[in-house]
Amino acid sequence: MKNPKVAIFGTAGSFHYLAAQKYYGKDADLLECATFLKVADALKTGDAKYAVLAIENSLAGSILPNYNLINQYKLKIIGEQYLKIELNLLALKGVKIKDIEFVHSHPMALAQCTVFLNKYPHIKIVEQGDTASCVKNIADKQLRNTAAVANEFSSKLYNVPILDKGIENNKFNFTRFLILTKADETPKNTDKASICFRLKHKVGSLSDVLNIIKEEKLNLSKIQSVPVYGEPRQYFFHLDVEWKKKDYEHFKKAMAKINKETNDFSVLGEYVKANLPEQ
């Protein structure tokens, strides 16, 4: 695919930027968006044909608002991408840890570095936009009392040195990104799907769904409940299921059965399962 228009959260050097380049190649035409909401809006308005959106991190967990964006904007999942995450403390040349009053970064990045950051109680943690924009802001304003949590690419791009490397809580740290579109397309040879539904109000309703998945030889790789806006004690259930390519008909049968057993059922997308990054 040549130069697709792809919406991403954040600026050049962000993890979304790196994930998009890994999936689409360095020739991808990236549309930088300041918020996750604006990424979804870019697909709705046609400013971008595709989008790359983080959905979960192995240390910090799921990004629940992004599940709601997929539902609200009726976005279609056509792929996924895993990215190994290494986080570093970046500050201007010559700045020491004792000079730092503030650390800026995206909330998810900060949540992945709590062990390191808790060692320095004199530093105020400030949640900001994407990781790369925090580094750019330090470089643009020459902030000598501020550090950022970000990747090595951002350090080189904005010429802000790494003060401390690999500060994430666990070295096997990765983020899963979804590839989204509003277009009517499905990849070939799919072996994974994301589905969504609400349970019927009867005893054992979730168990009934799980039994269907087992009977049809599908592997349940994730289940996530997401509160329904404005409806207390009501939840959407998001499931990821996988199958061997030869068992695609089992997937279709399972979807038909689950549709009958649930409310507001939808297949959010079929796609090819991505490989986890090496440890």
ZAZA-727299 format. One record per residue: chain; residue number from 1; residue in one letter; y negated, z negated, x of N, C-alpha, C, O in turn. Coordinates in steps of 0.2 Angstrom, whole numbers. Layout:
BEGIN
   c     k   r     nyy     nzz     nxx    cayy    cazz    caxx     cyy     czz     cxx     oyy     ozz     oxx
   A   NUM   a       Y       Z       X       Y       Z       X       Y       Z       X       Y       Z       X
...
END
This chain:
BEGIN
   c     k   r     nyy     nzz     nxx    cayy    cazz    caxx     cyy     czz     cxx     oyy     ozz     oxx
   A     1   m       6       0       4       0       0       0      -6       0       4      -7      -4       9
   A     2   k     -11       5       3     -16       5       8     -23       2       5     -25       4      -1
   A     3   n     -25      -3       9     -32      -6       7     -32      -8       0     -37      -7      -4
   A     4   p     -27     -12      -2     -28     -15      -9     -34     -20      -9     -35     -24      -5
   A     5   k     -37     -20     -15     -43     -25     -16     -39     -32     -18     -36     -32     -24
   A     6   v     -40     -37     -14     -36     -43     -15     -41     -49     -15     -45     -50     -10
   A     7   a     -41     -53     -21     -46     -59     -21     -42     -65     -18     -36     -66     -19
   A     8   i     -46     -68     -14     -43     -74     -11     -48     -80     -12     -54     -79     -13
   A     9   f     -46     -86     -11     -50     -92     -11     -52     -93      -4     -48     -94       1
   A    10   g     -59     -94      -3     -61     -96       3     -64     -90       7     -64     -84       5
   A    11   t     -66     -91      13     -69     -86      18     -65     -84      23     -59     -86      24
   A    12   a     -67     -79      27     -63     -77      33     -61     -83      37     -64     -87      39
   A    13   g     -54     -83      39     -51     -88      43     -48     -94      39     -44     -98      41
   A    14   s     -49     -93      32     -45     -98      28     -38     -97      28     -36     -92      30
   A    15   f     -34    -102      25     -27    -101      24     -25     -95      19     -20     -91      20
   A    16   h     -29     -95      14     -28     -89       9     -29     -82      13     -26     -77      12
   A    17   y     -34     -82      17     -36     -76      21     -30     -74      25     -28     -68      26
   A    18   l     -27     -79      29     -21     -78      33     -15     -76      29     -11     -71      31
   A    19   a     -14     -79      23      -8     -77      19      -9     -70      16      -4     -67      16
   A    20   a     -15     -68      14     -16     -62      11     -14     -56      17     -11     -51      15
   A    21   q     -17     -58      23     -15     -53      28      -8     -53      30      -5     -47      32
   A    22   k      -5     -58      29       3     -58      31       6     -54      26      11     -51      27
   A    23   y       4     -55      19       8     -51      14       6     -44      14      10     -39      13
   A    24   y      -1     -42      14      -3     -35      13      -5     -32      19      -6     -26      19
   A    25   g      -5     -35      25      -7     -32      31     -14     -33      33     -18     -35      28
   A    26   k     -16     -32      39     -23     -33      41     -28     -28      38     -34     -29      39
   A    27   d     -26     -22      35     -30     -17      32     -32     -19      25     -36     -16      22
   A    28   a     -30     -25      22     -31     -27      15     -39     -28      15     -42     -31      19
   A    29   d     -41     -26       9     -48     -27       7     -49     -33       3     -48     -34      -2
   A    30   l     -51     -39       7     -51     -45       4     -58     -47       1     -63     -46       3
   A    31   l     -58     -49      -5     -63     -52      -9     -64     -59      -9     -59     -63     -12
   A    32   e     -68     -62      -5     -69     -69      -4     -72     -73     -11     -77     -71     -13
   A    33   c     -69     -78     -13     -71     -82     -19     -72     -89     -17     -68     -92     -14
   A    34   a     -77     -92     -20     -79     -99     -19     -74    -104     -22     -74    -110     -20
   A    35   t     -71    -102     -27     -67    -107     -31     -60    -103     -33     -60     -97     -33
   A    36   f     -55    -107     -35     -49    -104     -38     -51    -101     -45     -48     -95     -46
   A    37   l     -55    -103     -48     -57    -100     -55     -60     -93     -54     -59     -89     -58
   A    38   k     -64     -93     -48     -67     -86     -47     -62     -81     -45     -63     -75     -46
   A    39   v     -57     -83     -42     -51     -79     -40     -48     -76     -46     -47     -70     -47
   A    40   a     -47     -80     -51     -44     -78     -58     -49     -73     -61     -47     -68     -64
   A    41   d     -55     -75     -61     -61     -71     -64     -61     -64     -61     -62     -59     -65
   A    42   a     -60     -63     -55     -60     -57     -51     -54     -52     -54     -55     -46     -54
   A    43   l     -49     -55     -56     -43     -51     -59     -45     -49     -66     -44     -43     -68
   A    44   k     -48     -54     -69     -50     -52     -76     -55     -47     -77     -55     -42     -81
   A    45   t     -60     -47     -72     -66     -42     -73     -64     -35     -69     -67     -30     -70
   A    46   g     -58     -35     -66     -56     -29     -62     -60     -29     -55     -59     -23     -52
   A    47   d     -63     -34     -53     -66     -34     -46     -61     -33     -41     -62     -31     -35
   A    48   a     -55     -36     -42     -49     -36     -38     -43     -34     -42     -43     -36     -48
   A    49   k     -38     -30     -39     -32     -29     -42     -27     -34     -41     -23     -35     -46
   A    50   y     -27     -37     -36     -22     -42     -34     -26     -49     -32     -32     -49     -30
   A    51   a     -22     -54     -32     -25     -60     -29     -19     -64     -26     -14     -64     -27
   A    52   v     -21     -68     -21     -17     -73     -17     -20     -80     -19     -25     -82     -18
   A    53   l     -15     -84     -22     -17     -91     -24     -12     -96     -22      -6     -95     -24
   A    54   a     -14    -101     -19     -10    -107     -17      -7    -110     -23     -11    -111     -28
   A    55   i      -1    -112     -23       2    -116     -29       5    -122     -27       5    -127     -31
   A    56   e       7    -123     -21      10    -130     -19      10    -130     -11      10    -125      -7
   A    57   n      10    -136      -9      11    -138      -2      16    -143      -1      17    -147      -5
   A    58   s      20    -142       5      26    -146       6      24    -154       7      28    -158       6
   A    59   l      18    -155       9      16    -162      10      12    -165       4      13    -170       2
   A    60   a       7    -161       2       2    -163      -3       4    -162     -10       1    -164     -15
   A    61   g      10    -158     -11      12    -156     -18       9    -150     -22       6    -146     -18
   A    62   s      10    -150     -28       8    -144     -32       0    -145     -34      -3    -150     -34
   A    63   i      -3    -139     -35     -10    -138     -37     -10    -137     -44     -10    -131     -46
   A    64   l     -10    -142     -48      -9    -141     -55     -14    -137     -59     -12    -133     -63
   A    65   p     -20    -137     -57     -25    -133     -60     -23    -125     -60     -25    -121     -64
   A    66   n     -20    -124     -54     -19    -116     -53     -13    -114     -58     -13    -108     -60
   A    67   y      -9    -119     -60      -4    -117     -65      -7    -115     -72      -6    -111     -75
   A    68   n     -12    -119     -73     -16    -118     -79     -20    -112     -79     -21    -108     -84
   A    69   l     -23    -110     -73     -26    -104     -73     -22     -98     -74     -24     -93     -77
   A    70   i     -16     -98     -72     -11     -93     -73      -9     -92     -80      -9     -86     -83
   A    71   n      -9     -98     -84      -8     -97     -91     -14     -95     -95     -13     -90     -99
   A    72   q     -20     -98     -93     -26     -96     -97     -28     -89     -96     -30     -86    -101
   A    73   y     -27     -86     -90     -29     -79     -89     -23     -74     -90     -24     -68     -89
   A    74   k     -18     -77     -92     -12     -72     -93     -10     -68     -86     -10     -62     -87
   A    75   l     -10     -71     -81      -9     -68     -74      -2     -67     -73       3     -71     -76
   A    76   k       0     -61     -70       7     -60     -69       9     -61     -61       5     -59     -57
   A    77   i      14     -64     -60      16     -66     -53      21     -60     -51      26     -59     -54
   A    78   i      19     -57     -45      23     -51     -43      26     -53     -36      29     -48     -33
   A    79   g      24     -59     -33      27     -60     -27      25     -67     -24      21     -71     -28
   A    80   e      28     -69     -19      26     -75     -16      26     -75      -8      28     -70      -5
   A    81   q      22     -79      -5      21     -79       2      21     -87       5      17     -91       2
   A    82   y      25     -88      10      25     -95      13      21     -94      19      22     -89      23
   A    83   l      17     -99      21      13     -99      27      14    -106      30      13    -111      27
   A    84   k      16    -106      36      16    -113      40       9    -115      41       5    -111      43
   A    85   i       8    -122      40       2    -124      41       1    -129      46       5    -134      47
   A    86   e      -3    -127      51      -5    -132      57     -12    -134      56     -16    -129      56
   A    87   l     -14    -140      56     -21    -142      55     -23    -146      61     -20    -150      64
   A    88   n     -29    -144      62     -33    -147      68     -39    -150      67     -42    -149      61
   A    89   l     -42    -155      71     -49    -157      70     -53    -153      75     -52    -153      81
   A    90   l     -58    -150      71     -63    -146      75     -70    -149      75     -72    -151      70
   A    91   a     -73    -148      81     -80    -150      82     -83    -146      87     -80    -143      91
   A    92   l     -90    -146      87     -94    -143      92     -92    -145      99     -90    -151     100
   A    93   k     -93    -141     104     -92    -142     111     -95    -148     113    -101    -149     112
   A    94   g     -92    -153     116     -95    -159     119     -95    -165     114     -96    -170     117
   A    95   v     -93    -164     108     -93    -169     103     -86    -173     104     -81    -170     105
   A    96   k     -87    -180     104     -81    -184     105     -80    -187      98     -84    -187      94
   A    97   i     -74    -190      98     -72    -193      91     -77    -199      89     -78    -200      83
   A    98   k     -79    -202      94     -84    -208      92     -91    -205      90     -94    -209      87
   A    99   d     -92    -199      91     -98    -196      88     -98    -194      81    -103    -192      78
   A   100   i     -92    -193      79     -91    -190      72     -92    -195      66     -89    -201      66
   A   101   e     -96    -194      62     -98    -198      56     -94    -195      50     -93    -199      45
   A   102   f     -93    -188      49     -90    -185      44     -85    -180      45     -85    -177      51
   A   103   v     -80    -180      41     -75    -175      42     -75    -171      35     -74    -174      30
   A   104   h     -76    -164      36     -76    -160      30     -70    -156      30     -68    -153      35
   A   105   s     -67    -155      24     -62    -150      23     -60    -150      15     -62    -153      11
   A   106   h     -55    -145      14     -53    -144       7     -48    -151       5     -45    -153      10
   A   107   p     -49    -153      -1     -45    -159      -3     -37    -159      -1     -34    -163       1
   A   108   m     -34    -153      -2     -27    -152       0     -26    -153       7     -21    -156       9
   A   109   a     -30    -150      11     -30    -151      19     -30    -158      21     -27    -160      25
   A   110   l     -35    -161      18     -36    -168      20     -30    -173      18     -29    -177      21
   A   111   a     -27    -171      12     -22    -175      10     -16    -174      14     -11    -178      14
   A   112   q     -16    -169      18     -10    -167      23     -11    -171      30      -7    -171      34
   A   113   c     -17    -174      31     -18    -177      37     -20    -185      36     -24    -187      41
   A   114   t     -18    -188      31     -20    -195      30     -18    -200      36     -22    -204      37
   A   115   v     -12    -199      39     -10    -203      44     -15    -203      50     -17    -208      53
   A   116   f     -17    -197      52     -22    -196      58     -29    -199      56     -32    -203      59
   A   117   l     -31    -197      50     -38    -199      48     -39    -206      47     -44    -209      48
   A   118   n     -34    -210      45     -34    -217      43     -35    -221      50     -36    -227      50
   A   119   k     -34    -218      56     -35    -221      62     -42    -222      64     -44    -226      68
   A   120   y     -46    -218      60     -53    -219      62     -57    -221      55     -61    -216      52
   A   121   p     -58    -227      54     -61    -229      48     -68    -228      48     -72    -229      43
   A   122   h     -71    -227      54     -79    -226      54     -81    -219      51     -87    -218      50
   A   123   i     -76    -215      51     -77    -208      49     -77    -207      41     -72    -209      38
   A   124   k     -82    -204      38     -82    -203      31     -79    -197      29     -81    -191      32
   A   125   i     -74    -197      25     -70    -191      23     -74    -187      17     -75    -190      12
   A   126   v     -75    -181      18     -79    -177      13     -75    -171      10     -74    -167      14
   A   127   e     -74    -171       4     -70    -165       1     -75    -159       0     -80    -160      -3
   A   128   q     -74    -154       3     -78    -148       2     -74    -142       0     -69    -143      -3
   A   129   g     -77    -136       1     -73    -130      -1     -67    -128       3     -64    -133       5
   A   130   d     -66    -122       5     -60    -120       9     -61    -123      16     -67    -124      19
   A   131   t     -56    -123      20     -56    -126      27     -61    -121      31     -65    -124      35
   A   132   a     -60    -115      31     -64    -111      35     -72    -111      34     -76    -111      39
   A   133   s     -74    -112      28     -81    -112      26     -84    -119      29     -90    -119      31
   A   134   c     -80    -124      30     -82    -130      33     -83    -129      40     -88    -132      43
   A   135   v     -79    -125      44     -80    -124      51     -86    -120      52     -90    -121      56
   A   136   k     -87    -115      47     -93    -110      48     -99    -114      47    -104    -113      50
   A   137   n     -99    -119      42    -105    -123      41    -107    -127      47    -113    -128      49
   A   138   i    -102    -130      51    -103    -133      57    -106    -129      62    -111    -131      66
   A   139   a    -104    -123      63    -106    -118      68    -113    -116      66    -118    -116      70
   A   140   d    -114    -114      60    -121    -112      58    -127    -117      58    -132    -115      60
   A   141   k    -125    -123      57    -130    -128      57    -130    -133      63    -134    -137      64
   A   142   q    -125    -131      67    -124    -135      74    -124    -142      72    -128    -146      75
   A   143   l    -119    -144      68    -118    -151      66    -114    -155      71    -108    -154      72
   A   144   r    -118    -159      75    -114    -163      80    -111    -170      78    -108    -173      82
   A   145   n    -113    -172      72    -110    -178      69    -104    -176      64    -102    -181      60
   A   146   t    -102    -170      63     -97    -168      58     -92    -164      61     -93    -160      66
   A   147   a     -85    -165      59     -80    -162      61     -76    -159      55     -78    -160      49
   A   148   a     -72    -154      56     -68    -151      50     -61    -151      52     -59    -151      58
   A   149   v     -57    -151      47     -50    -150      47     -48    -143      45     -50    -141      40
   A   150   a     -45    -139      50     -44    -132      49     -39    -129      54     -36    -133      58
   A   151   n     -38    -123      53     -33    -119      58     -36    -117      64     -42    -117      65
   A   152   e     -32    -115      69     -34    -112      75     -38    -106      75     -42    -104      79
   A   153   f     -36    -102      70     -39     -95      69     -47     -96      67     -51     -93      70
   A   154   s     -48    -101      63     -55    -103      62     -59    -105      68     -65    -104      69
   A   155   s     -55    -109      72     -58    -112      78     -61    -106      83     -66    -106      85
   A   156   k     -57    -101      83     -58     -95      87     -64     -91      84     -68     -88      87
   A   157   l     -63     -90      77     -67     -85      74     -75     -88      74     -79     -84      75
   A   158   y     -76     -94      73     -82     -97      73     -84    -101      79     -90    -104      79
   A   159   n     -80    -101      84     -82    -104      91     -83    -111      90     -88    -114      93
   A   160   v     -79    -115      86     -79    -122      86     -73    -125      89     -67    -124      86
   A   161   p     -73    -128      95     -67    -130      98     -62    -135      94     -65    -138      90
   A   162   i     -56    -135      96     -51    -140      93     -52    -146      97     -51    -147     103
   A   163   l     -54    -152      94     -54    -158      97     -47    -162      97     -46    -165     102
   A   164   d     -43    -161      92     -37    -164      91     -32    -159      88     -34    -157      82
   A   165   k     -26    -157      91     -22    -152      88     -16    -155      84     -13    -160      86
   A   166   g     -14    -152      79      -8    -153      75      -8    -160      72      -4    -165      73
   A   167   i     -14    -162      68     -15    -168      65     -11    -169      58     -12    -174      55
   A   168   e      -8    -164      56      -4    -165      49       1    -170      49       4    -172      55
   A   169   n       2    -173      44       7    -179      43      14    -177      45      18    -182      48
   A   170   n      16    -171      44      23    -169      46      23    -162      49      19    -158      46
   A   171   k      26    -161      54      26    -154      57      29    -148      53      27    -143      54
   A   172   f      34    -150      49      36    -145      44      32    -145      38      34    -148      33
   A   173   n      26    -141      39      21    -141      34      20    -134      32      18    -130      36
   A   174   f      21    -132      25      20    -125      23      17    -125      16      18    -130      12
   A   175   t      13    -120      15      10    -119       8      13    -113       5      14    -108       9
   A   176   r      15    -113      -1      17    -107      -5      11    -104      -9       8    -108     -12
   A   177   f      11     -98      -8       5     -94     -11       9     -89     -16      14     -86     -15
   A   178   l       6     -88     -22       8     -83     -27       4     -77     -26      -2     -77     -25
   A   179   i       7     -71     -27       4     -65     -27       3     -63     -35       8     -62     -38
   A   180   l      -3     -62     -37      -5     -61     -44      -8     -55     -46     -11     -52     -41
   A   181   t      -8     -53     -52     -11     -47     -54     -12     -47     -62      -8     -51     -65
   A   182   k     -16     -43     -65     -16     -42     -72     -13     -35     -74     -12     -33     -79
   A   183   a     -11     -31     -68      -8     -25     -69      -1     -26     -72       2     -31     -71
   A   184   d       2     -20     -75       9     -20     -78      13     -18     -73      15     -12     -73
   A   185   e      16     -22     -68      20     -19     -63      25     -25     -61      23     -31     -61
   A   186   t      31     -23     -59      36     -28     -57      40     -25     -51      42     -19     -51
   A   187   p      40     -29     -46      44     -26     -40      51     -24     -41      54     -26     -46
   A   188   k      54     -20     -37      61     -18     -37      65     -24     -34      63     -27     -30
   A   189   n      72     -24     -36      77     -28     -33      75     -36     -33      75     -39     -28
   A   190   t      72     -38     -39      70     -45     -39      76     -50     -39      81     -48     -42
   A   191   d      74     -56     -37      79     -61     -37      76     -68     -38      80     -73     -37
   A   192   k      70     -68     -41      67     -74     -42      62     -73     -48      59     -68     -49
   A   193   a      61     -78     -52      56     -78     -57      53     -85     -59      56     -90     -57
   A   194   s      47     -84     -61      44     -90     -64      43     -90     -71      41     -85     -74
   A   195   i      45     -95     -75      44     -95     -82      41    -101     -84      40    -106     -81
   A   196   c      38    -101     -91      34    -107     -93      36    -108    -101      37    -103    -104
   A   197   f      36    -114    -103      38    -115    -110      36    -122    -112      34    -126    -108
   A   198   r      35    -124    -118      35    -130    -121      41    -132    -124      44    -128    -128
   A   199   l      43    -139    -124      49    -141    -127      49    -142    -134      43    -144    -137
   A   200   k      54    -141    -138      54    -143    -145      55    -150    -145      58    -153    -141
   A   201   h      53    -153    -151      53    -161    -151      60    -163    -154      61    -164    -160
   A   202   k      65    -163    -150      72    -165    -152      75    -168    -146      73    -166    -140
   A   203   v      80    -172    -147      83    -176    -141      87    -171    -137      91    -166    -140
   A   204   g      86    -171    -131      90    -167    -126      88    -160    -125      91    -156    -123
   A   205   s      81    -158    -127      79    -152    -127      78    -149    -120      80    -143    -119
   A   206   l      76    -153    -115      76    -151    -108      83    -150    -105      84    -145    -102
   A   207   s      87    -154    -107      94    -154    -105      98    -147    -107     101    -144    -104
   A   208   d      96    -145    -113      99    -139    -116      96    -133    -112     100    -129    -111
   A   209   v      90    -133    -110      88    -128    -105      91    -128     -99      93    -122     -96
   A   210   l      92    -133     -96      95    -134     -89     102    -132     -90     105    -129     -85
   A   211   n     106    -133     -95     113    -131     -96     113    -123     -96     118    -121     -94
   A   212   i     108    -120    -100     108    -113    -100     108    -110     -93     111    -105     -91
   A   213   i     103    -113     -89     102    -111     -82     109    -111     -78     111    -107     -74
   A   214   k     112    -117     -79     119    -118     -76     124    -113     -78     128    -110     -74
   A   215   e     124    -112     -85     130    -108     -88     129    -100     -85     134     -97     -84
   A   216   e     122     -98     -84     121     -91     -82     121     -90     -75     118     -85     -72
   A   217   k     123     -96     -71     124     -95     -64     117     -94     -60     117     -91     -55
   A   218   l     112     -97     -63     105     -97     -60     104    -103     -56     107    -108     -57
   A   219   n     100    -102     -50      98    -108     -46      91    -110     -48      86    -106     -48
   A   220   l      90    -116     -50      84    -119     -52      81    -122     -45      83    -127     -43
   A   221   s      75    -118     -43      72    -120     -37      66    -125     -37      64    -128     -33
   A   222   k      63    -125     -44      58    -129     -45      57    -130     -52      58    -126     -56
   A   223   i      55    -136     -54      53    -138     -61      46    -142     -60      46    -147     -56
   A   224   q      41    -140     -64      35    -144     -64      32    -144     -71      31    -140     -75
   A   225   s      30    -151     -73      27    -152     -79      19    -152     -78      17    -155     -73
   A   226   v      16    -149     -83       9    -148     -82       6    -150     -89       7    -147     -94
   A   227   p       1    -155     -89      -2    -157     -95      -5    -151     -99      -9    -147     -96
   A   228   v      -5    -151    -106      -8    -146    -110     -15    -149    -111     -16    -155    -114
   A   229   y     -20    -145    -109     -27    -147    -111     -29    -149    -118     -27    -145    -122
   A   230   g     -31    -155    -119     -33    -157    -126     -28    -159    -130     -29    -160    -136
   A   231   e     -22    -160    -128     -16    -162    -132     -12    -167    -128      -8    -166    -124
   A   232   p     -14    -173    -129     -11    -179    -126      -4    -179    -127      -1    -178    -132
   A   233   r       0    -181    -121       7    -181    -121      11    -175    -122      17    -175    -124
   A   234   q       7    -169    -122      10    -163    -122      10    -159    -115       6    -160    -112
   A   235   y      16    -156    -114      16    -153    -107      19    -146    -108      23    -144    -112
   A   236   f      17    -142    -103      20    -135    -101      25    -137     -96      24    -141     -91
   A   237   f      31    -134     -96      36    -134     -91      36    -127     -87      37    -122     -90
   A   238   h      35    -128     -81      35    -122     -76      41    -122     -72      43    -127     -69
   A   239   l      46    -117     -73      52    -117     -69      52    -111     -64      50    -105     -66
   A   240   d      55    -112     -58      57    -106     -54      64    -106     -54      68    -110     -52
   A   241   v      67    -100     -55      74     -99     -55      76     -93     -51      72     -88     -50
   A   242   e      81     -93     -47      84     -88     -43      91     -86     -45      94     -89     -48
   A   243   w      92     -80     -42      99     -77     -44     101     -72     -38      97     -69     -35
   A   244   k     107     -71     -38     110     -66     -33     108     -59     -37     109     -58     -43
   A   245   k     106     -54     -33     104     -48     -36     109     -45     -40     107     -41     -45
   A   246   k     116     -46     -39     121     -43     -43     121     -47     -50     124     -44     -55
   A   247   d     118     -52     -50     118     -56     -57     112     -56     -61     110     -60     -65
   A   248   y     108     -50     -60     102     -50     -64     103     -50     -71      99     -53     -75
   A   249   e     109     -48     -74     110     -48     -81     111     -55     -83     109     -57     -89
   A   250   h     113     -59     -79     114     -66     -81     107     -69     -82     106     -73     -86
   A   251   f     102     -67     -78      95     -69     -78      92     -67     -85      89     -71     -89
   A   252   k      94     -61     -87      91     -58     -93      94     -62     -99      91     -64    -104
   A   253   k     100     -64     -99     104     -67    -104     101     -74    -105     100     -77    -110
   A   254   a     100     -78     -99      97     -84     -99      90     -85    -102      88     -89    -106
   A   255   m      86     -79    -101      79     -79    -103      79     -79    -111      75     -82    -115
   A   256   a      84     -75    -114      85     -74    -121      87     -80    -124      84     -82    -130
   A   257   k      91     -84    -121      94     -90    -124      88     -96    -123      87     -99    -128
   A   258   i      85     -96    -118      79    -101    -117      74    -100    -122      71    -105    -124
   A   259   n      72     -94    -123      67     -92    -128      68     -95    -135      64     -97    -138
   A   260   k      75     -95    -137      77     -97    -143      76    -105    -143      75    -108    -149
   A   261   e      77    -108    -138      77    -115    -137      71    -119    -136      70    -125    -136
   A   262   t      65    -115    -135      59    -118    -133      53    -115    -137      54    -110    -141
   A   263   n      47    -117    -136      41    -115    -139      37    -112    -134      37    -114    -128
   A   264   d      33    -107    -136      28    -104    -131      31    -101    -125      28    -102    -119
   A   265   f      37     -98    -125      41     -96    -119      37     -90    -117      35     -85    -120
   A   266   s      37     -90    -110      35     -83    -107      38     -83    -100      39     -88     -96
   A   267   v      39     -77     -98      41     -75     -91      35     -73     -87      32     -68     -89
   A   268   l      33     -78     -83      26     -77     -79      27     -71     -74      22     -68     -72
   A   269   g      33     -70     -72      34     -64     -67      41     -64     -64      43     -70     -63
   A   270   e      43     -58     -62      49     -58     -58      47     -55     -51      42     -51     -51
   A   271   y      50     -57     -46      48     -55     -39      54     -56     -34      59     -59     -36
   A   272   v      52     -54     -28      57     -55     -23      56     -62     -19      50     -63     -17
   A   273   k      61     -66     -18      60     -72     -15      58     -72      -8      61     -68      -4
   A   274   a      53     -75      -6      51     -75       1      55     -80       5      57     -85       2
   A   275   n      55     -79      12      58     -84      16      53     -90      18      47     -89      19
   A   276   l      56     -95      19      52    -101      22      51    -100      29      55     -97      33
   A   277   p      45    -102      31      43    -102      38      48    -106      43      51    -111      40
   A   278   e      49    -104      49      53    -108      53      50    -114      55      44    -115      56
   A   279   q      54    -119      56      52    -126      58      49    -126      65      47    -132      67
END
